[in-house]
Amino acid sequence: MKLRPDFALAANNLGFVYYKQEKYAEAARWFEHTIKIDPSRALAYSNLGDALLKLSRQADARRAYQRIPKIAPGTRLAAYAAEKLRELGTGSPDAKAAPPTGKKG
């Protein structure tokens, strides 16, 4: 499959496919690529954080989650990020939002 290198949605979706296959390092690589293409894509930071947690890279996951409330304040993704940050032992004062729901893809 040939992707346009600047197509953030396709890159994020490919990362999600790898995530679902439990290929977390490859998933993280695609989520990072998505962020390079479109740094305002909050979902990519959320997905990246989830993949990094699976790789036991808590500090990196924390940094990914901390970006979300700055990009998408007041959203379900911001609430999800706040929940993940609490689980990691550091909350985010900016993460006031609706309750988290399923995401990905």
C-alpha positions in Angstrom: 0.0 0.0 0.0 1.4 3.4 -1.0 0.6 6.3 1.3 1.0 10.0 0.7 3.7 10.9 3.2 1.7 14.0 4.2 -1.6 12.3 4.9 -1.9 12.3 8.7 -5.2 10.4 8.9 -3.8 7.5 7.0 -0.6 7.4 9.1 -2.7 7.5 12.3 -4.9 4.7 11.0 -2.0 2.6 10.0 -0.5 3.1 13.5 -3.9 1.9 14.9 -3.7 -1.3 12.8 -0.3 -2.0 14.2 -1.5 -1.3 17.7 -4.4 -3.7 17.3 -1.9 -6.4 16.1 0.1 -5.7 19.3 3.0 -4.4 17.3 3.4 -1.4 19.7 6.8 -0.2 18.5 5.6 0.0 14.9 2.4 1.6 16.0 4.3 4.3 18.0 6.5 5.0 14.9 3.4 5.7 12.9 1.8 7.8 15.6 5.0 9.8 15.8 4.9 10.2 12.0 1.3 11.4 12.2 2.4 14.1 14.7 5.2 15.2 12.5 2.7 15.7 9.7 0.0 17.3 11.8 1.2 18.4 15.3 -2.4 19.5 16.1 -3.8 16.0 15.9 -4.7 15.3 19.5 -5.8 11.7 18.8 -2.3 10.9 17.5 -0.8 12.0 20.9 -3.4 9.8 22.7 -2.7 6.8 20.5 1.1 7.4 20.9 0.7 7.5 24.7 -1.2 4.2 24.7 1.4 2.5 22.5 4.3 3.9 24.6 2.6 2.5 27.8 2.5 -0.9 26.2 6.2 -0.6 25.6 6.8 0.3 29.3 7.9 3.8 28.3 5.9 5.7 31.0 7.9 9.0 30.9 7.4 9.2 27.1 3.7 8.3 27.4 3.3 11.0 30.0 4.8 13.6 27.7 2.4 12.5 24.9 -0.7 12.7 27.2 0.4 16.1 28.5 0.2 17.6 25.0 -3.5 16.7 24.6 -5.2 19.3 26.9 -3.1 22.0 25.2 -4.2 21.0 21.7 -7.8 19.9 22.5 -9.0 21.5 25.8 -12.4 20.6 27.0 -12.7 17.4 24.9 -13.1 13.8 25.7 -9.5 13.2 24.7 -8.4 15.8 27.2 -10.4 13.9 29.9 -8.9 10.6 28.8 -5.4 12.1 29.0 -6.1 13.5 32.5 -7.2 10.0 33.5 -4.0 8.4 32.1 -1.9 11.1 33.7 -3.5 10.4 37.1 -2.8 6.6 36.6 0.8 7.6 35.8 1.0 9.7 39.0 0.8 13.1 37.5 -2.4 15.0 36.8 -2.9 17.9 34.4 -4.7 21.0 35.7 -5.7 21.9 32.1 -7.6 18.7 31.5 -11.2 19.8 32.4 -13.4 17.9 29.9 -16.3 15.5 29.3 -15.9 12.0 30.6 -13.6 9.7 28.5 -15.1 7.4 25.9 -13.6 4.9 23.4 -11.3 6.4 20.8 -8.7 5.2 18.3 -8.7 5.1 14.6 
